[in-house]
Amino acid sequence: MEKRTALGKVLRKRPTQAEQLLWKHLRMRQLGGFKFRRQQPIDNYIVDFVCFEKRIIIEVDGGQHSECKENDMARDNYLRHQGFQVIRFWNNEVLKNMDGVLAIIRDRCLSPAPQSPPVKGGEVSV
């Protein structure tokens, strides 16, 4: 865990242009009062942004992610199984359509969290 925490600190000091721009809008509870953290370790991964209150992870992807789709899918599946909702944006989306990106994030934060599947395939426990 200490290695991931140290790497998170390094990544916070060297954000991409898109991450830096998005962080200006997410920091200090500017988006609907929700607290976001950046470059946060979660288990074996470091996520770009996370709101623990709403269990939402935001990833801002550069071109290298078009080559490692399988890795991203496995990572997203793992994080979803941990109860997180993962939202991905391309760098150019953040840089060219910040209002649209923020609207999507705000909508996800304001919508109710998806319900867990029923216990034992549909039985209701009382």
CYANA upper distance limits for C-alpha pairs under 8 A (distance plus 0.5 A):
  1 MET  CA      5 THR  CA      6.72
  1 MET  CA     41 PRO  CA      8.49
  1 MET  CA     43 ASP  CA      8.29
  1 MET  CA     44 ASN  CA      8.45
  2 GLU  CA      6 ALA  CA      6.62
  3 LYS  CA      7 LEU  CA      6.60
  4 ARG  CA      8 GLY  CA      6.50
  4 ARG  CA     41 PRO  CA      6.56
  4 ARG  CA     44 ASN  CA      8.14
  4 ARG  CA     45 TYR  CA      8.13
  4 ARG  CA     46 ILE  CA      7.51
  5 THR  CA      9 LYS  CA      6.89
  5 THR  CA     40 GLN  CA      8.17
  5 THR  CA     41 PRO  CA      6.75
  6 ALA  CA     10 VAL  CA      6.95
  7 LEU  CA     11 LEU  CA      6.66
  8 GLY  CA     12 ARG  CA      6.64
  8 GLY  CA     39 GLN  CA      5.57
  8 GLY  CA     40 GLN  CA      6.66
  8 GLY  CA     41 PRO  CA      7.19
  8 GLY  CA     46 ILE  CA      7.15
  9 LYS  CA     13 LYS  CA      6.99
  9 LYS  CA     39 GLN  CA      7.90
 10 VAL  CA     14 ARG  CA      6.99
 11 LEU  CA     15 PRO  CA      6.57
 11 LEU  CA     39 GLN  CA      6.91
 12 ARG  CA     38 ARG  CA      7.47
 12 ARG  CA     39 GLN  CA      6.53
 15 PRO  CA     19 GLU  CA      6.19
 15 PRO  CA     20 GLN  CA      6.22
 16 THR  CA     20 GLN  CA      6.59
 17 GLN  CA     21 LEU  CA      6.70
 18 ALA  CA     22 LEU  CA      6.66
 18 ALA  CA     60 VAL  CA      7.74
 18 ALA  CA     91 ASN  CA      5.92
 18 ALA  CA     92 ASN  CA      8.09
 18 ALA  CA     94 VAL  CA      6.31
 18 ALA  CA     95 LEU  CA      6.27
 19 GLU  CA     23 TRP  CA      6.47
 19 GLU  CA     48 ASP  CA      8.25
 19 GLU  CA     60 VAL  CA      7.10
 19 GLU  CA     91 ASN  CA      8.43
 20 GLN  CA     24 LYS  CA      6.99
 21 LEU  CA     25 HIS  CA      7.66
 21 LEU  CA     94 VAL  CA      8.21
 21 LEU  CA     95 LEU  CA      7.97
 22 LEU  CA     26 LEU  CA      6.89
 22 LEU  CA     94 VAL  CA      7.40
 22 LEU  CA     98 MET  CA      8.11
 23 TRP  CA     27 ARG  CA      6.14
 23 TRP  CA     38 ARG  CA      8.24
 25 HIS  CA     30 GLN  CA      6.63
 25 HIS  CA     31 LEU  CA      7.22
 26 LEU  CA     30 GLN  CA      6.14
 26 LEU  CA     31 LEU  CA      6.17
 26 LEU  CA     35 LYS  CA      8.17
 26 LEU  CA     36 PHE  CA      6.79
 27 ARG  CA     31 LEU  CA      8.45
 27 ARG  CA     35 LYS  CA      7.69
 27 ARG  CA     36 PHE  CA      6.86
 27 ARG  CA     37 ARG  CA      8.19
 28 MET  CA     35 LYS  CA      7.37
 28 MET  CA     36 PHE  CA      8.44
 29 ARG  CA     33 GLY  CA      4.89
 29 ARG  CA     34 PHE  CA      5.48
 29 ARG  CA     35 LYS  CA      5.47
 29 ARG  CA     36 PHE  CA      7.62
 30 GLN  CA     34 PHE  CA      7.80
 31 LEU  CA    102 LEU  CA      8.47
 31 LEU  CA    106 ARG  CA      7.30
 32 GLY  CA    106 ARG  CA      7.47
 34 PHE  CA     51 CYS  CA      7.45
 34 PHE  CA     53 GLU  CA      8.07
 34 PHE  CA    109 CYS  CA      8.36
 35 LYS  CA     51 CYS  CA      6.33
 35 LYS  CA     52 PHE  CA      8.29
 35 LYS  CA     53 GLU  CA      8.05
 36 PHE  CA     49 PHE  CA      6.81
 36 PHE  CA     50 VAL  CA      5.83
 36 PHE  CA     51 CYS  CA      5.05
 36 PHE  CA     52 PHE  CA      7.98
 37 ARG  CA     49 PHE  CA      5.98
 37 ARG  CA     50 VAL  CA      5.86
 37 ARG  CA     51 CYS  CA      7.05
 38 ARG  CA     47 VAL  CA      7.72
 38 ARG  CA     48 ASP  CA      5.84
 38 ARG  CA     49 PHE  CA      4.82
 38 ARG  CA     50 VAL  CA      7.02
 39 GLN  CA     46 ILE  CA      6.27
 39 GLN  CA     47 VAL  CA      5.81
 39 GLN  CA     48 ASP  CA      5.07
 39 GLN  CA     49 PHE  CA      6.53
 40 GLN  CA     46 ILE  CA      5.78
 40 GLN  CA     47 VAL  CA      5.88
 40 GLN  CA     48 ASP  CA      7.20
 40 GLN  CA     49 PHE  CA      7.29
 40 GLN  CA     50 VAL  CA      7.56
 41 PRO  CA     45 TYR  CA      6.16
 41 PRO  CA     46 ILE  CA      4.70
 41 PRO  CA     47 VAL  CA      6.87
 42 ILE  CA     46 ILE  CA      6.43
 42 ILE  CA     47 VAL  CA      7.58
 45 TYR  CA     75 ARG  CA      8.36
 47 VAL  CA     57 ILE  CA      7.40
 47 VAL  CA     58 ILE  CA      7.90
 47 VAL  CA     59 GLU  CA      7.17
 48 ASP  CA     57 ILE  CA      8.00
 48 ASP  CA     58 ILE  CA      6.71
 48 ASP  CA     59 GLU  CA      5.77
 48 ASP  CA     60 VAL  CA      7.31
 49 PHE  CA     57 ILE  CA      6.18
 49 PHE  CA     58 ILE  CA      5.55
 49 PHE  CA     59 GLU  CA      7.08
 50 VAL  CA     55 ARG  CA      7.71
 50 VAL  CA     56 ILE  CA      6.16
 50 VAL  CA     57 ILE  CA      4.89
 50 VAL  CA     58 ILE  CA      6.70
 51 CYS  CA     55 ARG  CA      6.20
 51 CYS  CA     56 ILE  CA      5.76
 51 CYS  CA     57 ILE  CA      7.02
 52 PHE  CA     56 ILE  CA      7.16
 54 LYS  CA    109 CYS  CA      6.65
 54 LYS  CA    113 ALA  CA      7.69
 55 ARG  CA     83 GLY  CA      7.17
 55 ARG  CA     84 PHE  CA      5.20
 55 ARG  CA     85 GLN  CA      6.71
 56 ILE  CA     84 PHE  CA      5.95
 56 ILE  CA     85 GLN  CA      5.28
 56 ILE  CA     86 VAL  CA      6.52
 56 ILE  CA     87 ILE  CA      7.99
 56 ILE  CA    108 ARG  CA      8.46
 56 ILE  CA    109 CYS  CA      7.94
 57 ILE  CA     84 PHE  CA      7.10
 57 ILE  CA     85 GLN  CA      6.54
 57 ILE  CA     86 VAL  CA      5.26
 57 ILE  CA     87 ILE  CA      6.63
 58 ILE  CA     86 VAL  CA      6.46
 58 ILE  CA     87 ILE  CA      5.37
 58 ILE  CA     88 ARG  CA      6.38
 58 ILE  CA     89 PHE  CA      8.22
 59 GLU  CA     86 VAL  CA      7.86
 59 GLU  CA     87 ILE  CA      6.69
 59 GLU  CA     88 ARG  CA      5.22
 59 GLU  CA     89 PHE  CA      6.78
 60 VAL  CA     88 ARG  CA      6.46
 60 VAL  CA     89 PHE  CA      5.51
 60 VAL  CA     90 TRP  CA      6.14
 60 VAL  CA     91 ASN  CA      6.33
 60 VAL  CA     94 VAL  CA      8.30
 61 ASP  CA     65 HIS  CA      6.56
 61 ASP  CA     88 ARG  CA      7.51
 61 ASP  CA     89 PHE  CA      6.59
 61 ASP  CA     90 TRP  CA      5.25
 61 ASP  CA     91 ASN  CA      6.11
 62 GLY  CA     66 SER  CA      8.46
 62 GLY  CA     90 TRP  CA      6.59
 62 GLY  CA     91 ASN  CA      6.01
 63 GLY  CA     67 GLU  CA      8.18
 64 GLN  CA     68 CYS  CA      7.45
 65 HIS  CA     69 LYS  CA      6.69
 65 HIS  CA     72 ASP  CA      8.01
 68 CYS  CA     72 ASP  CA      6.97
 69 LYS  CA     73 MET  CA      6.56
 70 GLU  CA     74 ALA  CA      6.67
 71 ASN  CA     75 ARG  CA      6.60
 72 ASP  CA     76 ASP  CA      6.47
 73 MET  CA     77 ASN  CA      6.52
 74 ALA  CA     78 TYR  CA      6.69
 75 ARG  CA     79 LEU  CA      6.75
 76 ASP  CA     80 ARG  CA      6.53
 76 ASP  CA     86 VAL  CA      6.95
 77 ASN  CA     81 HIS  CA      6.69
 78 TYR  CA     82 GLN  CA      6.99
 79 LEU  CA     83 GLY  CA      7.17
 79 LEU  CA     84 PHE  CA      6.10
 79 LEU  CA     85 GLN  CA      8.11
 79 LEU  CA     86 VAL  CA      8.02
 80 ARG  CA     84 PHE  CA      5.21
 80 ARG  CA     85 GLN  CA      6.35
 80 ARG  CA     86 VAL  CA      7.55
 89 PHE  CA     93 GLU  CA      6.76
 89 PHE  CA     94 VAL  CA      7.38
 89 PHE  CA    101 VAL  CA      8.24
 90 TRP  CA     94 VAL  CA      7.22
 91 ASN  CA     95 LEU  CA      6.74
 92 ASN  CA     96 LYS  CA      6.28
 92 ASN  CA     97 ASN  CA      8.38
 93 GLU  CA     97 ASN  CA      5.83
 93 GLU  CA     98 MET  CA      7.58
 93 GLU  CA    101 VAL  CA      7.69
 94 VAL  CA     98 MET  CA      5.56
 94 VAL  CA    101 VAL  CA      6.82
 97 ASN  CA    101 VAL  CA      6.82
 98 MET  CA    102 LEU  CA      6.52
 99 ASP  CA    103 ALA  CA      6.59
100 GLY  CA    104 ILE  CA      6.84
101 VAL  CA    105 ILE  CA      6.85
102 LEU  CA    106 ARG  CA      6.44
103 ALA  CA    107 ASP  CA      6.55
104 ILE  CA    108 ARG  CA      6.74
105 ILE  CA    109 CYS  CA      6.68
106 ARG  CA    110 LEU  CA      6.61
107 ASP  CA    111 SER  CA      6.52
117 PRO  CA    121 GLY  CA      8.01
117 PRO  CA    122 GLY  CA      8.39
118 PRO  CA    122 GLY  CA      5.46
118 PRO  CA    123 GLU  CA      7.05
118 PRO  CA    124 VAL  CA      7.40
119 VAL  CA    123 GLU  CA      6.33
119 VAL  CA    124 VAL  CA      7.18
119 VAL  CA    125 SER  CA      7.75
